[in-house]
Each structure stands twice: as C-alpha cells, then as structure tokens.
Amino acid sequence: RLKPKPKIPPHVIALDALEKLRINKLWQSGKIKEYHTEITDIIRVYIHERFGIDAMEMTTDEILASFNKKNDEVDDGLKNKLKQTLMLADLVKFAKEKPLPLENDKSLNNSIDFVKETIRKIENNTEGNNRETERRRD
C-alpha cells in the first residue's frame, strides 16, 4: 500500500522559493518590479498557509492589521520587517519607486527572517515525536 506523500511545510516551500529568487538575481538584471512581486507573493502564500490569513486577497494594510489583531506569535520586530518589505514592494509596483540595492537585499533578508522566526513550534515537536514512534516500532 502506498503511503500518501507528506505535506511539505509552508516554511520549507517559502524558504526554497526565496533562495531560488536570490539565485535568479532578478533585481540585479533590472527586473525590480518582478523581484518585489515574487517576494510578496511568496510571503503572502506563506502567511496564508502558516497563519490562515487570506493574504493573497488583502492589501498590505489589511495584512498588517490582521497581525495586529490576532497574532501574539509575531513580535513587533518581525511585524516591522514584514511591513518594510510589503510597503517597499507596493512603492515599486504602484509608484515606480527605484529602491537602492541595499533595500532590495533587505526585502529578501527580511522575508527570510520572517519565515524562519515564525516556523511553527508544533511542527518541530511533531517531527521529534515521529522519530520516537519509529524507534519504538523497530
């Protein structure tokens, strides 16, 4: 009997996508709007999968407000990193802002930090429990 494939955790998908974005060097080749769109799409999908917030259908302000309302897991420093990333992307996409190279890098690094620091603690515990169960079976 085939076992169903385990669902890939949202943080793994997001970190993988962000790393691919870094490797592709979009902003370095002049594709600044595409770069920031990719970052925000990755983060919005992650937020949806991780927190159950329908971020793909929300404005930046709505996303930030939903974190302020319901989320104790995300500290103010992380909220600020998220805000900087999403707001800069909005400026690039809608006001044709041309960010400095440092700002482009910071958006990616802020996104990586946001994902890494919001990985579900439960997932880590579950993995440990699964290993323990497997040991008992042997």
trRosetta pair geometry for C-beta under 8 A, 3 or more apart (Angstrom, degrees):
i j d omega theta_ij theta_ji phi_ij phi_ji
8 12 5.2 -112 176 78 94 127
8 13 5.6 107 119 -54 119 97
9 12 4.8 93 65 1 83 104
9 13 7.4 -156 95 -4 44 87
9 119 7.7 50 148 -147 138 93
9 120 7.5 -133 -156 31 124 111
9 123 5.5 64 -116 -141 144 151
10 13 5.7 -57 -150 38 37 111
10 14 6.0 32 156 -17 71 110
10 45 7.7 -166 -151 130 105 80
10 46 5.3 131 162 -138 111 65
10 49 3.6 163 -98 108 135 130
10 50 4.8 -139 82 -59 150 84
11 14 5.7 -55 -142 41 32 110
11 15 6.0 29 162 -17 68 109
11 46 7.1 73 -92 -145 47 113
11 50 7.1 73 -55 -89 80 124
11 115 5.3 142 -138 175 83 98
11 116 7.3 111 -162 -91 123 37
11 118 7.6 -177 -91 84 116 74
11 119 4.6 6 -67 -105 167 91
11 120 7.7 -153 -19 8 125 76
11 123 7.8 -171 20 57 123 165
12 15 6.2 -55 -141 39 25 105
12 16 6.2 26 158 -19 61 112
13 16 5.9 -62 -150 38 24 112
13 17 6.3 21 156 -17 63 110
13 45 7.6 -85 116 119 126 122
13 46 7.4 -174 83 -90 97 84
13 49 7.6 38 52 49 135 169
14 17 5.8 -59 -147 38 29 109
14 18 6.2 27 156 -18 66 108
14 42 5.5 120 -142 170 77 97
14 43 7.2 80 -147 -92 123 42
14 45 7.2 -180 -88 85 94 96
14 46 4.0 37 -84 -86 142 126
14 111 7.9 -137 170 160 110 100
14 115 4.7 -164 108 -120 133 144
15 18 5.7 -53 -143 38 31 111
15 19 6.3 33 155 -20 65 106
15 112 6.7 77 -123 -134 80 81
15 115 5.6 -174 -65 117 83 146
15 116 7.2 80 -91 -67 122 81
16 19 5.9 -56 -149 35 28 110
16 20 6.5 29 152 -18 63 105
17 20 5.7 -52 -149 35 32 112
17 21 6.4 37 150 -23 64 104
17 38 7.8 -157 161 173 104 98
17 42 4.7 -175 108 -120 132 123
18 21 5.4 -50 -150 33 34 116
18 22 6.6 39 149 -22 64 100
18 39 7.4 60 -116 -121 88 73
18 42 5.9 149 -65 145 80 161
18 108 6.3 143 -169 -161 101 87
18 111 5.7 -173 -117 110 135 119
18 112 5.5 172 135 -79 154 85
18 115 7.1 -158 -10 8 148 150
19 22 5.5 -47 -152 30 36 114
19 23 6.5 34 151 -17 65 105
20 23 5.6 -56 -149 38 34 112
20 24 6.2 36 153 -24 67 107
21 24 5.8 -53 -145 33 30 113
21 26 6.8 -43 -164 2 77 118
21 35 7.1 118 -174 -146 109 72
21 38 5.3 164 -115 126 127 136
21 39 6.7 138 167 -74 166 72
21 42 7.2 -97 -30 -30 143 151
21 108 6.7 -163 104 -121 118 118
22 25 7.7 22 164 -63 36 56
22 108 6.0 121 -82 -180 92 150
25 28 4.1 -41 -180 41 99 123
25 29 5.9 89 120 -17 92 98
26 29 6.3 -77 -155 44 27 96
26 31 4.2 -79 -176 80 87 112
26 32 7.6 153 129 -82 92 24
26 34 5.3 -122 -174 93 137 105
26 35 3.9 174 94 -78 121 92
26 38 6.9 128 8 13 164 142
27 30 7.7 106 -171 -28 34 5
27 31 6.6 -101 -83 72 32 61
27 32 4.9 60 -129 -103 85 65
27 35 4.1 -8 -54 -40 89 171
27 36 7.9 73 -80 -37 114 77
27 101 7.6 149 127 -125 124 64
27 104 4.4 -178 133 -159 170 148
31 34 4.1 -26 165 40 106 122
31 35 5.8 126 108 -32 79 90
32 35 5.5 -52 -148 31 31 118
32 36 6.6 20 159 -10 65 105
32 92 5.9 -128 139 -158 101 126
32 98 6.8 75 91 -132 175 63
32 99 6.9 171 -162 33 128 92
32 104 7.0 -95 -132 -100 92 125
33 36 6.2 -61 -150 41 29 102
33 37 6.1 31 153 -21 65 110
33 92 5.7 -179 -104 148 60 101
33 93 5.9 110 -148 -100 92 61
34 37 5.6 -56 -145 38 30 114
34 38 6.3 35 155 -23 65 104
35 38 5.9 -56 -154 32 26 111
35 39 6.7 25 151 -18 62 105
35 104 6.6 9 128 -152 148 110
36 39 5.6 -47 -146 33 37 114
36 40 6.4 29 158 -13 67 105
36 88 6.8 -129 -132 115 131 86
36 89 3.9 173 172 -123 109 81
36 92 4.4 102 27 69 163 149
36 93 6.4 -137 98 -46 122 92
36 99 7.9 122 -68 2 130 136
36 104 7.9 -99 -66 -125 91 79
36 107 6.6 -34 -114 152 83 166
37 40 6.2 -61 -148 41 28 103
37 41 6.2 30 154 -21 65 109
37 89 7.0 142 -72 -164 36 112
37 93 6.3 106 -75 -91 90 120
38 41 5.8 -58 -146 36 28 111
38 42 6.3 28 157 -20 65 106
39 42 6.0 -59 -153 35 27 110
39 43 6.3 18 156 -12 65 111
39 85 6.4 -123 143 -177 128 112
39 89 6.3 -145 75 -86 111 132
39 107 5.5 30 179 143 172 113
39 108 6.3 -113 -106 -89 125 64
39 111 5.5 -138 -163 -53 100 157
40 43 5.6 -56 -142 43 34 109
40 44 5.9 37 158 -23 68 108
40 85 7.3 167 -85 141 78 96
40 86 6.0 100 -117 -117 109 69
40 89 4.5 146 -47 152 127 169
41 44 5.8 -54 -141 37 27 111
41 45 6.4 26 159 -16 63 106
41 56 7.8 41 -139 -114 67 93
42 45 6.1 -59 -152 37 26 107
42 46 6.3 27 151 -19 63 110
42 111 6.8 65 89 179 118 140
43 46 5.5 -54 -146 38 32 115
43 47 6.2 35 154 -22 66 104
43 55 7.6 -99 120 140 72 153
43 82 7.2 160 -178 -136 139 89
43 85 6.8 122 -45 119 168 139
43 86 7.4 -126 94 -73 147 93
43 111 5.4 -105 -73 -135 116 107
43 114 6.8 31 -131 86 112 144
43 115 7.7 -123 -112 -58 74 99
44 47 5.7 -50 -146 34 30 112
44 48 6.5 33 153 -20 62 104
44 55 4.0 -159 -153 118 76 113
44 56 4.9 114 146 -78 125 60
44 58 8.0 -178 -139 48 111 89
44 63 7.5 -92 -112 -100 84 144
45 48 5.6 -54 -151 35 32 113
45 49 6.3 23 155 -12 67 109
45 55 7.6 -120 -45 71 21 115
45 56 6.8 42 -76 -65 62 110
46 49 6.0 -61 -144 43 28 104
46 50 5.6 12 164 -8 68 120
46 115 5.8 -69 -166 -104 158 103
47 50 6.1 -60 -128 47 22 102
47 51 5.4 -31 -172 32 63 115
47 53 5.2 -47 150 64 101 110
47 55 4.1 63 83 -27 126 153
47 63 6.7 20 152 -151 168 116
48 51 7.4 -60 -102 55 9 74
48 52 7.1 35 -169 -125 45 15
48 53 6.2 -106 -96 74 48 55
48 54 6.1 49 -116 -118 102 32
48 55 5.1 -125 -52 26 85 93
48 56 6.2 -10 -52 -14 142 95
50 118 6.3 73 161 128 151 116
50 120 7.0 -163 -149 -45 89 98
51 67 7.9 -20 -176 -96 167 82
51 71 6.7 -20 -144 -96 134 131
51 73 8.0 -161 -105 56 106 133
51 118 7.9 -36 -55 169 106 135
53 58 7.4 -41 157 2 98 150
53 63 6.8 105 142 -135 137 73
53 66 5.0 130 -135 125 130 148
53 67 7.7 -35 -68 -61 165 71
54 57 5.0 -15 143 38 108 109
54 58 6.3 123 97 -29 74 105
55 58 5.4 -69 -140 37 39 113
55 63 5.2 53 -130 -109 94 115
58 62 3.8 -130 -170 92 107 124
58 63 5.0 137 106 -56 129 77
58 66 7.2 -45 -150 -11 168 134
59 62 4.7 98 50 5 75 102
59 63 7.2 -136 94 -5 40 85
60 63 5.8 -55 -151 33 32 111
60 64 6.4 25 155 -14 66 108
60 83 7.6 100 173 -138 109 59
60 86 4.2 154 -129 145 111 122
60 87 6.0 132 169 -76 158 60
60 89 7.9 161 -83 66 129 100
60 90 5.5 -75 -22 -49 145 137
61 64 5.9 -58 -147 40 30 108
61 65 6.1 31 155 -21 66 109
62 65 5.6 -53 -143 38 30 112
62 66 6.4 32 156 -23 64 104
63 66 5.9 -57 -152 32 28 109
63 67 6.9 25 151 -15 62 103
63 82 7.7 -127 128 153 118 123
63 86 6.6 -155 67 -123 140 167
64 67 5.8 -55 -155 35 35 110
64 68 6.5 34 149 -19 66 105
64 79 6.8 98 -144 -171 86 99
64 82 7.1 165 -97 108 85 112
64 83 5.6 58 -105 -94 132 95
64 86 7.4 -158 -50 62 104 149
65 68 5.5 -55 -148 37 35 112
65 69 6.3 34 154 -21 67 106
66 69 5.7 -52 -145 35 33 112
66 70 6.3 -23 176 23 67 108
66 71 7.5 57 131 -13 66 113
67 70 7.3 -84 -132 53 21 71
67 71 4.7 -48 -153 38 61 133
67 74 5.5 -48 -162 67 117 143
67 79 5.6 171 122 -115 141 108
67 82 7.3 100 -22 78 168 156
68 71 7.6 -4 -29 41 10 89
68 79 7.3 85 -70 -145 76 150
71 74 4.8 19 135 23 126 103
73 118 6.5 90 134 -138 114 88
74 78 5.0 -117 -167 87 85 127
74 79 5.6 106 137 -60 112 86
74 82 7.8 -2 -176 -10 139 143
74 118 6.1 -2 -91 -99 91 119
75 78 5.3 93 58 13 70 101
75 79 7.1 -129 105 -6 36 92
76 79 5.4 -53 -144 37 36 114
76 80 6.2 40 155 -24 67 104
77 80 5.7 -55 -153 32 29 113
77 81 6.7 30 149 -19 63 102
78 81 5.5 -49 -149 33 37 112
78 82 6.4 38 151 -18 66 104
78 113 7.2 -151 -118 127 83 98
78 114 5.6 122 -164 -117 96 73
78 117 5.7 -145 -96 94 131 135
78 118 6.9 129 -175 -53 154 105
79 82 5.6 -55 -151 38 33 113
79 83 6.2 37 149 -23 66 106
80 83 5.5 -50 -144 35 32 114
80 84 6.4 35 155 -21 64 102
81 84 5.9 -51 -149 33 30 111
81 85 6.4 27 154 -16 63 109
81 110 3.9 -173 -175 -158 99 102
81 111 7.9 -165 148 -55 107 33
81 113 5.8 -76 176 81 167 124
81 114 5.6 -163 101 -63 121 99
82 85 5.9 -60 -151 38 29 110
82 86 6.2 18 159 -10 67 112
82 110 7.2 -174 -66 154 33 112
82 114 5.4 101 -73 -111 90 143
83 86 6.2 -62 -141 43 26 103
83 87 5.8 19 164 -15 65 115
84 87 6.2 -62 -139 41 21 105
84 88 6.2 20 163 -17 62 111
84 106 7.2 -60 134 134 132 115
84 107 7.4 -144 121 -99 90 69
84 110 5.9 -134 75 -120 113 169
85 88 6.2 -59 -147 36 22 106
85 89 6.4 22 155 -18 60 110
85 107 4.7 120 -127 -146 82 77
85 110 4.7 -161 -56 92 116 131
85 111 5.6 126 -134 -61 159 86
85 114 7.6 -90 9 -19 151 143
86 89 5.7 -57 -150 37 31 113
86 90 6.5 35 152 -23 65 103
87 90 5.5 -48 -150 31 35 114
87 91 6.6 36 151 -18 64 102
88 91 5.6 -53 -152 35 35 112
88 92 6.4 35 150 -19 67 105
88 97 7.3 -122 -163 95 64 146
88 99 6.0 47 -173 -86 117 137
88 103 6.1 -169 -146 171 148 114
88 107 5.7 -122 76 -85 139 121
89 92 5.6 -54 -147 37 33 112
89 93 6.0 23 158 -13 68 111
89 107 6.9 123 -55 -148 91 141
90 93 6.0 -61 -140 43 27 104
90 94 5.7 -19 176 20 67 117
90 95 7.7 45 131 3 69 100
91 94 6.9 -71 -121 54 17 81
91 95 4.8 -43 -156 46 60 118
91 97 3.7 17 142 -3 101 147
91 99 7.8 106 91 -61 118 96
92 95 7.6 -6 -36 55 10 74
92 96 7.5 28 -163 -134 37 17
92 97 5.0 -79 -79 63 49 93
92 98 7.8 98 -119 -86 82 26
92 99 6.3 -42 -78 -19 113 107
99 103 3.8 -120 -179 88 115 130
99 104 5.4 144 99 -53 124 76
99 107 7.7 27 150 -23 173 127
100 103 4.7 98 54 2 75 102
100 104 7.4 -138 96 -6 42 84
101 104 5.6 -53 -153 32 36 113
101 105 6.5 32 153 -14 68 105
102 105 5.9 -56 -151 39 32 110
102 106 6.1 35 151 -24 66 109
103 106 5.4 -52 -142 35 32 115
103 107 6.6 40 156 -26 63 98
104 107 6.0 -50 -157 25 30 112
104 108 7.2 22 151 -10 60 103
105 108 6.0 -61 -159 38 36 107
105 109 6.1 28 151 -14 72 111
106 109 5.6 -58 -141 44 33 109
106 110 5.9 38 158 -24 68 106
107 110 5.8 -52 -144 35 26 112
107 111 6.5 27 154 -21 60 107
108 111 5.7 -57 -153 34 31 113
108 112 6.5 30 151 -18 66 104
109 112 5.6 -51 -147 35 34 112
109 113 6.3 36 153 -19 65 105
110 113 5.7 -55 -149 38 31 112
110 114 6.2 35 152 -25 65 105
111 114 5.6 -50 -147 31 31 114
111 115 6.6 27 155 -15 64 104
112 115 6.0 -57 -151 37 30 107
112 116 6.1 24 156 -15 67 111
113 116 5.9 -60 -141 42 28 107
113 117 5.8 10 167 -6 67 117
114 117 6.4 -68 -141 45 19 99
114 118 6.2 -5 166 0 60 119
115 118 6.4 -79 -144 46 23 95
115 119 7.1 51 157 -58 62 80
116 119 6.3 -23 -161 -22 32 109
119 123 6.5 -91 169 52 89 129
119 124 7.2 80 129 -41 113 106
120 123 4.3 94 79 -7 104 101
120 124 7.4 -172 102 -3 64 79
121 124 5.8 -54 -163 34 43 112
121 125 6.5 40 144 -17 71 106
122 125 5.6 -58 -150 40 36 111
122 126 6.1 39 152 -25 70 105
123 126 5.7 -52 -145 33 30 113
123 127 6.6 34 156 -21 63 102
124 127 6.0 -52 -153 30 30 111
124 128 6.8 29 151 -15 62 106
125 128 5.7 -58 -155 37 35 112
125 129 6.3 34 151 -19 69 106
126 129 5.6 -55 -148 37 34 112
126 130 6.3 37 153 -23 67 102
127 130 5.7 -51 -149 32 32 112
127 131 6.7 32 153 -18 63 103
128 131 5.9 -55 -154 33 33 111
128 132 6.5 34 150 -20 65 106
129 132 5.5 -54 -149 36 35 115
129 133 6.3 37 152 -21 67 103
130 133 5.6 -52 -148 34 33 112
130 134 6.4 34 153 -20 65 104
131 134 5.7 -53 -150 35 32 112
131 135 6.5 36 151 -23 64 103
132 135 5.7 -52 -153 31 32 113
132 136 6.7 31 151 -19 63 104
133 136 5.8 -55 -154 33 33 112
133 137 6.7 35 150 -23 65 103
134 137 5.7 -52 -153 29 36 114
134 138 6.9 36 152 -21 65 101
135 138 5.9 -54 -157 29 35 110
